[in-house]
Each structure stands twice: as C-alpha cells, then as structure tokens.
Amino acid sequence: MRNKALRGKEFPQKKVLSLVLCVAVMLSVMVMGAGAVFSDPDKIENTEAVDACSALNIIGGYPDGSYKPEGNIKRSEICKMICVAL
C-alpha cells in the first residue's frame, strides 16, 4: 500500500542530488583547459585530447617536461593510464 502511494512522488533529495551532479560535471569540464605545458607542443597532433588527459592526471609526460608523442608506450605506462582513468 505504501509503495503505491510513494511511486508517483519524487523526493526533493533526488532533485538536489541531480543538481549537484550536474554542477560537478560542468565544473570538471571547465577544468579541462588547465592541462600541462609540455616542452614539445609542436609534435602533438591531438592537443585537446592531450590537454584533457593531462588535466585528469591520466598522463603526465616525462621528467624532462616532454610528451614524446612519437615514442612507444610501455606496458607499465598504459597500465597506469588505464588505472587512473578508471
């Protein structure tokens, strides 16, 4: 009996939660532009993707400040990127 009465009503907590989640997603999109600056930006073809992954700390470049897009990715590097992305 109680379930039927509550089925048609939406609780304000759900609305507040959905609003908070929308704001969080919007803020995370705004942070995307704050990616790392690499020492070899002229070699990077997909700058938007690199900036997004860098802002999310999925990639970080090499200790010398370069990105090295022409190099091969090691297993350990791809494992780190997958784990951070998940």
BELCOR-V931647 format. One record per residue. RES is the residue in one letter. D_LAST is the distance of its C-alpha to the last C-alpha in Angstrom with 2 decimals. Layout:
RES,D_LAST
RES,D_LAST
This chain:
M,41.72
R,39.34
N,36.34
K,38.41
A,39.31
L,35.76
R,34.32
G,35.62
K,34.70
E,31.48
F,30.87
P,30.52
Q,27.47
K,25.51
K,26.78
V,25.95
L,22.37
S,21.91
L,23.60
V,21.41
L,18.19
C,19.91
V,20.92
A,17.49
V,16.14
M,19.32
L,19.07
S,15.59
V,17.13
M,20.13
V,18.35
M,17.16
G,20.63
A,20.48
G,18.99
A,20.45
V,23.81
F,24.13
S,27.56
D,27.52
P,26.61
D,29.28
K,27.47
I,24.21
E,24.50
N,21.44
T,21.66
E,19.79
A,16.61
V,17.07
D,17.80
A,14.76
C,12.38
S,14.74
A,14.82
L,11.10
N,11.68
I,9.66
I,13.21
G,16.24
G,19.08
Y,21.65
P,23.85
D,26.73
G,24.92
S,24.59
Y,21.81
K,23.68
P,22.45
E,25.12
G,23.90
N,21.97
I,18.44
K,18.56
R,16.53
S,15.48
E,14.37
I,12.24
C,10.67
K,9.99
M,8.59
I,6.16
C,5.25
V,5.42
A,3.78
L,0.00
